[in-house]
Amino acid sequence: MCEALYELFADELIRREIKGKNEGMRRLSELNLKLISENRIPELAKAASDPAYREELLLQYQL
């Protein structure tokens, strides 16, 4: 039964996963552009390697 339900909803699940990934990429791109425009290159490098700091910046910029 579970397999039948998965097959029934597989396309929708895939669409939602892709939409979520695209939204995350959009937010990250916006953050990168803001940091570059403010010449905050060291913070850009740190955000690329530190997920907690990246999330802090995303909240700071309300992204």
Secondary structure as UniProt FT lines:
FT   HELIX           2..37
FT   TURN            38..39
FT   HELIX           41..49
FT   HELIX           51..60
FT   TURN            61..62
//
